[in-house]
Amino acid sequence: MSICPLSAWLGKETVQNLQVLRFANGIFEPIWNRRYIDQVQISVAEDLGIENRGSYYEEAGLLRDMIQNHVLQLLSLVAMEPPATFEASAVRDEKAKVLRAVRPIPVERVHEFVVRAQYAEGFARGERVPAYRSEPKVAPDSATETYAALKLYIDNWRWADVPFYLRSGKRLAKRASEISIQFRHVPHLLFRNAQNGHIDPNVLSIQIQPNEGISLRFSAKLPGPTMRIRPVLMDFRYGESFGASPPTAYETLLLDCMLGDATLFNREDAVELAWELMDPILARWRQDGASGLAFYEAGSWGPAEADRFIQADGRRWLRL
């Protein structure tokens, strides 16, 4: 059994806790489906650049480096059915079923479901940083993506027609990884006059890094004689609740190796399924070259094209 960055993410405490949140609490699993959930967003943002890995990144790119492994693994954990037992084979079976149900993106329609971009020069961590094309060992006309945003659908009874928005990028505003589940609006708004006909939907956010925890956004009445409603957060943080920092992902995985527990390790069929989903996108990008490549300022939240991409569905990126 080998350990790779893909597995390291599955060893993070909050990623493991996602299964406990769903399957050990009676309040979440009954509403974890298309009837109650409007959309799911999975975001993995890094404020670092390629860190002198120009040769590697020119061959890999963001889609291979992050989306194909880390982000799709998070998607499979969010969307999987309850396994019969919490054992390696049962858990990995359910994760593979999710990837099999993801609707493939045809090569000719990649531009409808995917945005790719590359960072230009800008400011990150308080200092000016170069554009990707100015990094060492990077071609001056490189079309390699350092940002990608995707919309995927899972064609099964639980998730039919619920969009899963995935995004990841280098040189973004801050380092943050988060899964956000946005629930549907209430079917009838009683407090129309109080909120000009709008109340923010409930959002469950699972923060993977840097501050591991879970937040639930819901509406509450502001104190006072009039009916004024504002969103509030109910927060859980590992350090505050348990008085200790969780073990690192590699500590968890090394122990699992010694114990022979493969639950947190990816299986060959799931790896192949993930590549099958990404291959049409990569094929289209090879055809297009630099055509269709967007750019974003280093230290920002990505390209304007990604905002327009999700706004076309009447939605927006949830703030990290």
C-alpha positions in Angstrom: 0.0 0.0 0.0 1.5 3.3 -1.0 0.9 6.8 0.5 0.5 9.7 -1.9 -0.9 13.2 -1.6 -4.3 11.9 -2.7 -4.5 9.7 0.4 -3.1 12.5 2.6 -6.2 14.5 2.1 -8.4 11.6 3.1 -6.4 11.4 6.3 -7.4 14.9 7.4 -9.6 14.9 10.5 -12.4 16.9 9.0 -12.6 14.8 5.9 -13.1 11.7 8.1 -15.5 13.5 10.3 -17.7 14.1 7.2 -18.8 10.5 7.4 -19.6 10.8 11.1 -21.5 14.0 10.5 -23.7 12.2 8.0 -24.1 8.7 9.3 -23.9 9.2 13.1 -26.5 12.0 13.4 -30.2 11.6 12.7 -30.7 15.2 11.6 -28.5 15.3 8.5 -28.8 12.1 6.5 -32.6 12.4 6.0 -32.1 15.8 4.2 -28.9 14.8 2.4 -30.5 14.6 -1.0 -31.9 16.5 -4.0 -35.2 17.3 -2.2 -33.5 19.6 0.3 -30.1 20.5 -1.2 -29.9 23.1 -3.9 -26.1 22.9 -4.7 -22.8 21.6 -3.4 -19.6 23.6 -3.7 -16.1 22.1 -3.1 -13.3 24.7 -3.0 -9.6 24.1 -2.6 -7.7 27.4 -2.6 -4.0 28.0 -2.2 -2.2 31.3 -1.8 1.1 29.8 -2.9 2.3 29.7 -6.4 4.1 26.7 -8.0 7.1 27.0 -5.6 9.9 26.3 -8.1 8.1 23.3 -9.6 7.8 24.8 -13.1 8.9 21.6 -14.8 6.4 19.5 -13.0 3.5 21.9 -13.3 4.0 22.4 -17.0 3.4 18.7 -17.4 0.6 18.4 -14.8 -1.4 21.5 -14.5 -4.1 22.2 -11.9 -6.7 19.7 -13.2 -4.3 16.7 -12.8 -2.7 18.1 -9.7 -5.8 18.8 -7.6 -9.1 18.2 -9.3 -8.6 14.6 -10.5 -7.5 13.3 -7.1 -8.2 15.6 -4.1 -11.3 17.3 -5.1 -13.0 14.3 -6.7 -12.3 12.3 -3.6 -14.1 14.9 -1.5 -17.0 14.8 -3.9 -17.3 11.0 -3.5 -17.4 11.3 0.3 -20.1 14.0 0.2 -22.2 12.1 -2.3 -21.8 8.4 -1.3 -24.5 6.2 -0.1 -24.3 4.8 3.5 -22.0 1.8 3.4 -23.3 -1.5 4.9 -20.4 -1.4 7.4 -17.5 1.0 8.1 -15.0 -1.3 6.6 -12.5 -0.6 3.7 -14.3 -2.6 1.0 -17.7 -1.3 1.8 -16.7 2.4 2.0 -14.6 2.2 -1.2 -17.4 0.4 -3.0 -19.8 3.3 -2.3 -17.2 6.0 -3.3 -16.6 4.2 -6.6 -20.3 4.1 -7.3 -20.4 7.9 -7.0 -17.7 8.3 -9.7 -19.5 5.9 -11.9 -22.6 8.0 -11.7 -21.0 11.3 -12.5 -22.2 12.5 -15.9 -19.3 12.6 -18.3 -18.6 15.9 -20.0 -18.5 15.5 -23.9 -15.4 16.9 -25.5 -17.4 19.3 -27.6 -19.2 20.8 -24.5 -16.2 21.2 -22.2 -16.5 25.0 -22.4 -20.1 24.8 -21.0 -19.0 23.0 -17.8 -15.4 24.0 -17.2 -13.4 27.2 -16.8 -9.6 27.2 -16.9 -7.3 30.1 -16.0 -3.8 31.1 -15.2 -2.5 33.6 -12.7 -1.0 36.8 -13.8 1.3 39.0 -11.7 -0.2 40.5 -8.5 0.2 40.7 -4.8 0.2 37.7 -2.5 1.1 37.5 1.2 1.9 41.2 1.1 4.4 41.1 -1.7 4.5 41.4 -5.4 4.6 38.0 -7.2 5.3 37.2 -10.8 2.9 35.8 -13.3 2.9 32.0 -13.9 4.5 32.5 -17.3 7.4 34.3 -15.6 8.1 31.5 -13.1 11.3 29.6 -13.5 11.1 26.7 -16.0 7.7 27.8 -17.4 7.3 28.5 -21.1 6.6 32.2 -21.8 3.5 31.3 -23.8 2.4 28.5 -21.5 -1.3 27.4 -21.7 -1.1 25.4 -18.5 -3.9 26.1 -16.1 -3.4 27.1 -12.5 -7.1 27.5 -11.8 -10.1 25.4 -12.8 -13.8 25.5 -12.0 -16.2 22.7 -13.0 -19.9 21.9 -12.8 -20.7 18.2 -12.5 -23.9 16.3 -12.1 -24.4 12.9 -10.4 -27.0 10.9 -12.2 -28.7 8.9 -9.5 -31.8 9.1 -7.4 -30.2 11.0 -4.5 -28.5 13.7 -6.5 -30.3 14.1 -9.9 -30.2 17.7 -11.1 -28.1 19.0 -8.1 -25.1 20.8 -9.4 -21.7 20.1 -7.8 -19.4 23.1 -8.4 -15.7 22.3 -8.0 -12.9 24.9 -8.0 -9.3 25.0 -7.1 -6.4 27.4 -7.9 -2.9 28.6 -7.1 -2.1 32.2 -6.0 -5.6 32.9 -4.7 -6.6 35.3 -1.9 -5.9 32.8 0.9 -5.3 29.2 1.7 -8.7 27.6 2.4 -10.4 24.3 1.7 -14.1 23.9 2.3 -17.1 21.9 1.3 -20.4 24.0 1.3 -23.8 22.4 1.1 -26.5 25.0 0.4 -30.0 23.9 1.1 -33.1 25.0 -0.8 -35.0 28.1 0.1 -38.0 27.7 2.3 -41.1 26.9 0.2 -43.2 29.8 1.6 -41.7 33.0 3.0 -43.7 34.2 6.0 -41.5 37.2 6.7 -41.7 38.8 3.3 -42.2 42.3 4.6 -39.3 42.0 7.1 -36.7 41.0 4.5 -37.8 42.6 1.2 -38.8 39.1 0.1 -35.4 37.5 0.6 -33.9 35.3 3.3 -30.4 33.7 2.8 -30.6 29.9 2.4 -29.1 27.6 5.0 -25.5 26.5 4.4 -23.6 23.7 6.0 -19.8 24.4 5.7 -17.1 21.8 6.4 -13.8 23.5 6.7 -10.9 21.2 5.9 -8.0 23.7 6.3 -6.5 25.7 7.8 -9.0 25.9 10.7 -10.7 22.5 10.8 -14.4 22.6 11.8 -18.0 22.7 10.8 -20.4 25.7 10.5 -24.1 25.9 10.0 -25.7 29.1 8.8 -29.3 29.7 9.7 -31.6 32.7 10.1 -32.5 34.4 13.4 -34.4 37.4 14.5 -32.5 40.5 15.6 -33.4 41.8 19.0 -36.0 44.6 18.9 -39.6 45.4 18.4 -39.6 44.9 14.6 -39.1 41.7 12.7 -35.6 41.9 11.3 -33.8 38.7 10.2 -30.1 38.1 9.8 -28.0 35.0 9.1 -26.0 33.7 12.0 -23.4 30.9 12.4 -23.3 27.9 14.7 -19.6 26.9 14.8 -17.7 23.8 15.8 -13.9 23.9 16.0 -11.7 21.0 16.9 -9.3 22.9 19.0 -12.1 24.6 21.0 -14.2 21.6 21.5 -11.6 19.0 22.3 -8.8 21.1 23.6 -6.2 19.5 21.3 -5.1 19.8 17.7 -6.0 16.8 15.5 -3.2 14.5 14.3 -1.7 15.3 10.9 -3.0 13.4 7.9 0.2 11.5 7.4 0.3 10.4 11.1 -3.2 8.9 10.6 -2.3 7.2 7.3 1.0 5.8 8.6 -0.9 4.2 11.5 -3.5 2.8 9.2 -0.7 1.3 7.1 0.7 -0.4 10.1 -2.7 -1.7 11.1 -3.5 -2.8 7.5 -6.6 -0.6 7.3 -7.2 0.5 3.7 -10.4 2.6 4.4 -8.7 6.0 3.7 -6.7 4.8 0.7 -8.0 5.1 -2.8 -8.7 2.0 -4.9 -7.5 1.3 -8.4 -11.0 1.4 -10.0 -11.8 4.7 -8.4 -8.5 6.2 -9.8 -9.4 5.0 -13.3 -12.9 6.4 -13.0 -11.6 9.8 -12.0 -9.2 9.8 -15.0 -12.1 8.8 -17.3 -14.0 11.9 -16.2 -11.0 14.3 -16.6 -9.6 12.9 -19.9 -12.2 14.6 -22.2 -11.4 17.9 -20.6 -7.7 17.5 -21.0 -8.2 16.4 -24.6 -10.2 19.5 -25.4 -7.6 21.8 -23.8 -4.9 20.1 -25.9 -6.9 20.9 -29.0 -7.6 24.5 -28.0 -4.1 25.4 -26.8 -4.2 28.9 -25.3 -7.6 29.6 -26.8 -10.2 30.0 -24.1 -7.6 30.3 -21.3 -8.6 33.1 -18.9 -6.3 35.1 -16.6 -6.6 36.3 -13.0 -4.6 38.6 -10.8 -2.4 36.8 -8.2 -4.0 37.3 -4.8 -7.5 37.5 -6.1 -10.3 34.8 -6.0 -9.8 33.8 -9.6 -11.0 34.9 -13.0 -14.2 36.9 -13.7 -15.1 34.1 -16.1 -15.6 31.8 -13.1 -18.0 34.2 -11.5 -20.0 34.5 -14.8 -19.9 30.8 -15.1 -21.8 30.2 -11.9 -23.9 33.3 -12.1 -25.4 32.0 -15.4 -27.1 29.3 -13.2 -28.5 32.0 -10.8 -25.9 31.1 -8.2 -22.7 32.5 -6.7 -19.5 31.2 -5.2 -19.9 31.0 -1.4 -17.3 33.0 0.5 -14.5 31.0 2.1 
